[in-house]
Amino acid sequence: METIIILIFLIILLGILAYIYDVNLKKLKKFAEEEESKYNEIANQYPSNIEIGKYILKKLNNQKVKVEEDKNAKTSLYIAITDKIIIADVKNSYTRIQTIAHECLHSIQSRKILLFNFIYSNLYLLYFLVTTLLSLFNQLPNKMLFLCILLIMSYVYYFVRSYLENDAMIKAKYLAKEYMEEVKISEQKQIDEITESYEKLNTMGIKITNFQLMLETIIKVIIFMIV
């Protein structure tokens, strides 16, 4: 009975969060596609992704970070443990400058928090997998205790990840604008228009990113409880 009550509560909570965060991936995708049709040609005038990355890192006084491009990667990311930025195939996207700025900003965040996030995220996933498997084969005593631990670990995971992502997403727009103004490839009017588009995209994207992080943790809890 306790399990059923918690499950119902979590499902209702997800519904409420989706509503108040105005989660609408179709709306976000449609907006991005419309903006790309307007600004892709301008963005394509800028140097390669790696050149942009190196310029921004120099601007941030963090040139020790390696920048690589992986056309098979679905998303760009900064890997704290190797101090490396992987840029996905975003050549034909007007958001690529902001995306690269976002990953460069990750590289100058607190080293302690970044390493903690990397290690903790893997431990959190390992804990979830092990306890779920043990529960599946009825080898897990006092399941409510392990559920409580999972809930606490989920909260910490969300707290750390949301801080890192929000910090980079909020600052990336300004850093991208500074870069475009410094290299003087586009007119100021075009830069202002692209920056305004970034702002609108971020308004939707930040809320969706936070919801997805929460969704990721709650789904783990739901799976564990169902098993």
C-alpha positions in Angstrom: 0.0 0.0 0.0 2.9 2.4 0.9 4.5 1.7 -2.5 1.3 2.4 -4.4 0.8 5.7 -2.6 4.3 6.8 -3.4 4.0 5.8 -7.0 0.7 7.7 -7.4 2.3 10.7 -5.7 5.4 10.7 -8.0 3.2 10.4 -11.2 1.0 13.3 -10.1 4.2 15.3 -9.2 5.6 14.7 -12.7 2.3 15.9 -14.3 2.3 19.1 -12.2 6.0 19.8 -13.0 5.4 19.3 -16.7 2.5 21.7 -16.5 4.2 24.5 -14.5 7.4 24.2 -16.5 5.4 24.3 -19.7 7.2 21.3 -21.2 6.6 21.3 -24.9 9.3 19.7 -27.0 7.4 20.2 -30.2 7.2 23.9 -29.6 10.9 24.1 -28.8 11.8 22.1 -32.0 9.5 24.2 -34.2 11.0 27.4 -32.8 14.6 26.2 -33.4 13.8 25.1 -37.0 12.2 28.5 -37.8 15.2 30.4 -36.3 17.7 28.2 -38.1 16.1 29.0 -41.4 16.8 32.7 -40.6 20.2 32.6 -39.1 22.1 29.5 -40.3 23.5 31.4 -43.3 25.0 34.0 -40.9 26.3 31.4 -38.5 28.0 29.5 -41.3 30.3 32.5 -42.0 32.0 31.9 -38.7 35.2 29.7 -38.3 35.1 26.0 -37.6 33.8 24.7 -34.3 37.3 23.9 -33.0 38.5 27.4 -33.9 35.6 28.9 -32.1 36.2 26.7 -29.1 39.9 27.6 -28.9 39.2 31.3 -29.2 36.6 31.2 -26.4 38.9 29.2 -24.2 41.7 31.7 -24.7 39.2 34.4 -23.9 38.4 32.5 -20.7 42.1 32.0 -20.0 41.7 28.3 -20.0 43.8 27.1 -23.0 44.9 23.8 -21.4 41.5 22.3 -22.3 41.5 20.0 -25.4 38.9 20.6 -28.0 37.8 17.8 -30.3 35.0 17.4 -32.9 33.0 14.1 -33.1 30.5 14.1 -36.0 29.0 10.9 -34.6 28.2 12.4 -31.2 24.6 13.4 -30.6 25.4 16.1 -28.1 28.4 18.3 -27.2 29.9 17.9 -23.8 32.7 18.7 -21.5 34.4 15.7 -19.9 35.8 16.8 -16.5 38.0 13.7 -15.8 40.0 14.2 -19.1 39.6 18.0 -19.3 38.3 17.7 -22.8 35.5 19.3 -24.9 33.7 17.1 -27.4 31.8 19.1 -30.1 29.0 17.2 -31.8 28.1 17.7 -35.5 26.6 21.2 -35.1 28.2 22.9 -38.1 24.9 23.7 -39.8 23.2 25.0 -36.6 23.0 28.7 -35.8 23.2 27.8 -32.1 26.6 26.3 -32.5 28.4 29.4 -31.1 26.3 29.3 -28.0 26.6 25.5 -27.7 30.4 25.8 -27.8 30.4 28.7 -25.4 28.3 26.5 -23.0 30.8 23.7 -23.0 33.7 26.1 -22.6 31.9 27.6 -19.5 31.7 24.1 -18.0 35.4 23.9 -18.3 35.9 26.9 -15.9 33.4 25.8 -13.3 34.6 24.6 -9.9 36.9 21.7 -10.5 35.7 20.1 -7.2 32.1 20.2 -8.2 32.8 19.0 -11.7 34.8 16.0 -10.5 32.2 15.3 -7.8 29.5 15.3 -10.4 31.4 12.9 -12.7 32.1 10.4 -9.9 28.8 10.8 -8.1 26.8 10.4 -11.3 28.4 7.1 -12.1 28.0 5.9 -8.4 24.4 6.9 -8.5 23.8 4.9 -11.7 25.7 1.9 -10.3 23.7 2.0 -7.1 20.4 2.2 -9.0 21.4 -0.8 -11.2 22.7 -3.0 -8.4 19.8 -2.4 -6.0 17.2 -2.8 -8.8 18.7 -6.2 -9.9 19.0 -7.4 -6.3 15.4 -6.4 -5.7 14.3 -8.2 -8.9 15.7 -11.4 -7.5 14.4 -10.8 -4.0 18.0 -10.5 -2.6 17.5 -7.0 -1.2 16.5 -6.8 2.5 14.6 -3.8 3.9 13.7 -2.4 0.5 12.2 0.8 2.0 15.6 1.7 3.4 17.3 1.4 0.0 14.4 3.3 -1.5 15.0 6.2 0.9 18.7 6.1 0.0 17.9 6.2 -3.7 15.6 9.2 -3.1 18.4 11.1 -1.2 20.9 10.2 -3.9 18.5 11.4 -6.6 18.0 14.7 -4.9 21.8 15.3 -4.6 22.2 14.3 -8.3 19.5 16.7 -9.4 20.9 19.5 -7.2 24.5 19.3 -8.6 23.6 18.7 -12.2 21.0 21.5 -12.3 23.4 24.0 -10.8 26.1 23.1 -13.4 23.7 23.2 -16.4 21.8 26.4 -15.3 25.1 28.2 -14.7 26.4 27.4 -18.2 23.1 27.9 -20.0 22.5 31.4 -18.5 26.1 32.6 -19.2 26.5 31.1 -22.7 24.3 33.7 -24.4 26.5 36.6 -23.2 29.8 34.8 -24.0 28.6 33.9 -27.5 27.6 37.6 -28.1 31.0 38.8 -26.9 32.7 36.4 -29.2 30.6 37.5 -32.2 31.3 41.2 -31.4 35.0 40.6 -31.1 35.6 38.7 -34.3 33.5 41.3 -36.3 32.1 38.9 -38.9 28.5 39.9 -38.6 26.9 43.3 -38.3 25.8 44.4 -34.8 22.1 44.2 -35.8 22.6 40.6 -36.9 24.4 39.8 -33.6 21.6 41.4 -31.6 19.0 39.4 -33.4 20.8 36.1 -32.9 21.4 36.9 -29.3 17.7 37.7 -28.8 16.9 34.3 -30.5 19.3 32.6 -28.1 17.4 34.3 -25.2 14.0 33.0 -26.4 15.5 29.5 -27.0 17.1 29.5 -23.5 13.8 30.6 -21.8 12.3 27.3 -23.0 15.4 25.2 -22.9 16.4 25.9 -19.3 12.9 24.9 -18.0 12.9 21.7 -20.2 16.4 20.8 -19.1 15.5 21.1 -15.4 12.4 19.1 -16.0 14.3 16.3 -17.8 16.8 16.1 -15.0 14.0 15.7 -12.5 12.2 13.2 -14.8 15.4 11.2 -15.0 15.6 10.8 -11.2 11.9 10.1 -10.7 11.8 7.5 -13.4 14.6 5.6 -11.6 12.6 5.7 -8.4 9.5 4.5 -10.1 11.4 1.6 -11.8 12.9 0.6 -8.5 9.5 0.6 -6.8 7.8 -1.4 -9.6 10.6 -4.0 -9.5 
